[in-house]
Structures are given as structure tokens and as C-alpha cells.
Amino acid sequence: MPGRDGQAGFYGLDLYSLHRSMREAVDYLDRVDPDAACRARARYSCFDHASGEDGQAYGYAAAFGAGKSCETQVVEHA
């Protein structure tokens, strides 16, 4: 939902369909803001190690320190 200043917020990831959600977001941005689409691709690249559509496995691993977390990269570029 857009805020008062007309900007949308990002508050989390859909780990059940991680890669599909990222594709949908980038496809939308390609249509409305190609520069933002490029930034999104760069930021999403951190998730390249999360193989296939198993975003839930990424979430468990990141939460329990058993794998790479993308939190720092996402927060630094927010």
C-alpha cells in the first residue's frame, strides 16, 4: 500500500514462492521503471544460491545460521 508520499514499502519476502515472487516484481518494474528493475535484479542476485523454488529452505538456513543470509545486502541497499 502506498504511503502518504506515494511510495510503496517492502516488508518481507514470500519464501513459499521466492523465485516466482522475484520474477513477478522484476517483470512489473521492467514495465513501469526499468532503472528500478535493474536495481532489483542486482539486489535479488544475493538469492542466487537459493536453488530452485525452495525459498523455505533458504529461510530456515538463514534464520538458524546454517546458510548464507541476504539480510545485510538488502538492508544496506534499501
Rosetta silent file (secondary structure, phi, psi, omega in degrees, C-alpha in Angstrom):
SEQUENCE: MPGRDGQAGFYGLDLYSLHRSMREAVDYLDRVDPDAACRARARYSCFDHASGEDGQAYGYAAAFGAGKSCETQVVEHA
SCORE:     score description
SCORE:     0.000 S_00000001
   1 L     0.000  129.227  179.365    0.000    0.000    0.000 S_00000001
   2 L   -64.351  144.273  176.279    1.483    3.384   -0.933 S_00000001
   3 L   -81.497 -174.321 -178.871    2.359    5.699    1.905 S_00000001
   4 L   -62.614  -29.267 -178.685    1.402    9.349    2.167 S_00000001
   5 L   -87.757    6.201  177.865    4.337   10.343   -0.013 S_00000001
   6 L    84.686    2.687 -179.602    3.204    7.971   -2.785 S_00000001
   7 L   -98.941  145.491  176.887    5.985    5.439   -2.225 S_00000001
   8 L   -89.055  156.579  177.375    5.434    1.769   -1.562 S_00000001
   9 L  -110.867  158.374  177.902    7.173   -0.107    1.212 S_00000001
  10 L  -121.149  122.653 -171.964    8.847   -3.504    1.237 S_00000001
  11 L  -124.127    4.351  179.099    8.372   -5.515    4.398 S_00000001
  12 L   166.413 -177.362 -179.415    9.382   -9.088    3.682 S_00000001
  13 L  -122.996  147.211  172.969    9.694  -11.932    1.221 S_00000001
  14 L   -85.425   95.378 -176.310    7.320  -14.645    0.123 S_00000001
  15 H   -75.350  -14.080  178.872    9.529  -17.645    0.913 S_00000001
  16 H   -75.155  -25.116  176.989    6.946  -20.104   -0.360 S_00000001
  17 H  -141.795   54.892 -172.616    7.466  -18.900   -3.919 S_00000001
  18 H   -50.781  -57.009 -174.502   10.696  -16.930   -3.599 S_00000001
  19 H   -70.161  -35.817  176.998   11.903  -17.032   -7.195 S_00000001
  20 H   -65.551  -41.806  178.735    8.476  -16.561   -8.727 S_00000001
  21 H   -60.944  -42.624  178.718    7.851  -13.553   -6.485 S_00000001
  22 H   -63.788  -43.147  179.012   11.176  -12.032   -7.537 S_00000001
  23 H   -61.011  -44.141 -179.644   10.372  -12.634  -11.234 S_00000001
  24 H   -62.062  -43.278  179.458    6.946  -11.031  -10.863 S_00000001
  25 H   -63.114  -45.023 -178.955    8.423   -7.972   -9.136 S_00000001
  26 H   -68.404  -39.896  177.144   11.126   -7.529  -11.783 S_00000001
  27 H   -59.184  -43.545  177.628    8.647   -8.076  -14.646 S_00000001
  28 H   -62.119  -48.164 -179.328    6.433   -5.343  -13.194 S_00000001
  29 H   -63.764  -33.853  175.797    9.368   -2.981  -12.730 S_00000001
  30 H   -55.993  -37.471 -178.927   10.532   -3.663  -16.299 S_00000001
  31 H   -77.750  -38.157 -171.655    7.218   -2.185  -17.462 S_00000001
  32 H  -104.196  -24.536 -176.955    6.982    0.797  -15.116 S_00000001
  33 L  -159.309   82.686 -176.699   10.564    1.673  -14.094 S_00000001
  34 H   -55.157  -34.432  177.823   13.411   -0.071  -15.959 S_00000001
  35 H   -64.497  -41.753  177.964   16.070    1.549  -13.742 S_00000001
  36 H   -66.256  -34.259  177.118   14.373    0.155  -10.642 S_00000001
  37 H   -61.925  -41.437  177.495   14.192   -3.248  -12.367 S_00000001
  38 H   -62.856  -42.630  178.367   17.992   -3.189  -12.790 S_00000001
  39 H   -63.872  -41.236  179.927   18.435   -2.335   -9.110 S_00000001
  40 H   -63.094  -43.178  178.547   16.039   -5.115   -8.103 S_00000001
  41 H   -59.213  -43.015 -179.450   17.932   -7.675  -10.204 S_00000001
  42 H   -64.049  -42.147 -178.883   21.205   -6.647   -8.541 S_00000001
  43 H   -71.690  -38.046  178.197   19.698   -6.892   -5.055 S_00000001
  44 H   -69.348  -18.417 -177.744   17.945  -10.178   -5.772 S_00000001
  45 H   -60.107  -23.114  176.729   21.217  -11.673   -7.007 S_00000001
  46 H   -59.611  -27.156 -177.079   22.070  -12.400   -3.384 S_00000001
  47 H   -88.102    4.332 -178.497   19.404  -15.115   -3.503 S_00000001
  48 H   -58.419  -29.612 -179.461   21.006  -16.922   -6.467 S_00000001
  49 H   -72.769  -16.977  178.354   22.418  -19.533   -4.083 S_00000001
  50 L   -79.923   96.498 -170.168   18.864  -20.489   -3.003 S_00000001
  51 L   -69.489  151.113  174.811   18.376  -23.208   -5.590 S_00000001
  52 L    56.623 -146.508 -179.400   15.153  -23.946   -7.389 S_00000001
  53 L  -100.594   14.939 -174.237   11.897  -22.818   -5.887 S_00000001
  54 L   -89.336   67.510  178.248   12.811  -23.873   -2.346 S_00000001
  55 H   -67.803  -27.690  179.381   12.769  -20.475   -0.673 S_00000001
  56 H   -62.807  -38.403  177.810   11.606  -22.043    2.541 S_00000001
  57 H   -63.227  -39.992  175.699   14.920  -23.887    2.844 S_00000001
  58 H   -59.104  -46.516 -177.836   16.716  -20.548    2.427 S_00000001
  59 H   -59.638  -45.827  178.270   14.568  -19.059    5.189 S_00000001
  60 H   -63.131  -45.751 -178.223   15.306  -21.859    7.645 S_00000001
  61 H   -62.991  -45.088 -179.379   19.025  -21.836    6.886 S_00000001
  62 H   -65.955  -40.327 -177.427   19.310  -18.051    7.209 S_00000001
  63 H   -65.415  -33.609 -175.201   17.229  -17.947   10.397 S_00000001
  64 L  -106.666   13.580  176.533   19.346  -20.550   12.161 S_00000001
  65 L    70.477   21.168 -177.228   22.767  -19.515   10.854 S_00000001
  66 L   -99.147    5.687 -179.613   23.097  -22.625    8.714 S_00000001
  67 L  -164.911  178.377 -178.134   23.457  -20.802    5.419 S_00000001
  68 L   -68.234  134.732  175.949   24.039  -17.515    3.703 S_00000001
  69 L  -107.408  142.114  178.719   21.686  -14.700    4.687 S_00000001
  70 L   -99.630    5.952 -175.872   20.855  -11.830    2.340 S_00000001
  71 H   -56.394  -48.275 -176.986   19.666   -9.550    5.137 S_00000001
  72 H   -61.521  -46.178 -179.003   22.774   -7.341    5.218 S_00000001
  73 H   -62.385  -42.600 -178.595   22.834   -6.811    1.447 S_00000001
  74 H   -66.727  -44.519 -177.930   19.127   -5.974    1.329 S_00000001
  75 H   -67.064  -39.821 -179.196   19.264   -3.593    4.301 S_00000001
  76 H   -64.729  -27.638 -176.620   22.404   -1.810    3.034 S_00000001
  77 L  -105.225    6.707 -175.770   20.717   -1.115   -0.300 S_00000001
  78 L   -65.289    0.000    0.000   17.223   -0.339    0.940 S_00000001
